[in-house]
Amino acid sequence: DQLCLTPHQIKKFVVTHREHLHPKGYATLFLFKVEKNFFVALVHWDDARRLKVDVRRLANDFVWNADYRFRVVLPQLAL
């Protein structure tokens, strides 16, 4: 739960920190939770330089391929 962002935080990050999204069309990942279910928002640029968002349910049977060079955004936790 501590690694999750809220949908509002994800939107705010995308609007205020676009320069940190992967520049070559690869997705930037954001973990969030709805009720007891975990999801990943994949934010990426399409070929026309428009932002696209896909949402996937985080499941144990899905493998995230490192070939896609994902970036992951997590909240800064207090020490």
N, C-alpha and C positions, 0 to 999 in steps of 0.2 A: 504493500500500500504506500510506503514512503517513496517509492520510485515513480509513482503515478503523478501525472499532471491532470488538471481539470481541462475540459474542452475550452473554457475561456482562456486559460494559460497557454494552451496550444495555439489558439487563434492570435493571441497577443504576441507570442514569440514569432510566428510567421510574418505578422505585419511589421513588427519592429526590428527583427533581425534577419531579414531576407538574405543578407550577405552570408549567413552561416548555413543556409540550405545548400545541399550539394549542387555545384554548378553544372554538372554534366548529365543531368537527367536522372541520376540515381536518387533513391528516396532517402529522406531524413525521417527517422522513426520516433514516435512519441507514444509512450505507454499511458493508457488511461483505464479507468474502471467505471462500469455502470452496474449498480447494485453489486452482485457478487461475481460478475464476469469481467475478465480482463480483455482489453482490445489494444491493437496497435494501429495508430494512424500513420500512414505512409504519405508524406508530402513530397512532391517532386515537380519539376518543370517538364512540360510536354515539348514537342518539337517547335511549337509556335511561341515558346517562352511564356505560356500560361501556367499558373499553378494548378495542380491536380491533387486531390486527396482521395486515397483509398483507405478503407477501414477493414481490418481483418481481426477475427477473434483469435486470441492467443490460446493455442491448443498444444498439447504435448506431442501430437503426431505430425506437426509441421516443422520443417527444418528451414531456417533462414540461411540462404546461400551467401557466403562471404564474397563470391565473385561480383556481387552487386554493390559492394563498397558502401554499405549503409552507414549513415551517421545516426547516432542515438542521442536524443536530448533528454536529460534527466534533471530534476530539481536539485538545487544546491542544498545539501543537508547540513544542519548545524552540527558542529563537533561536540 
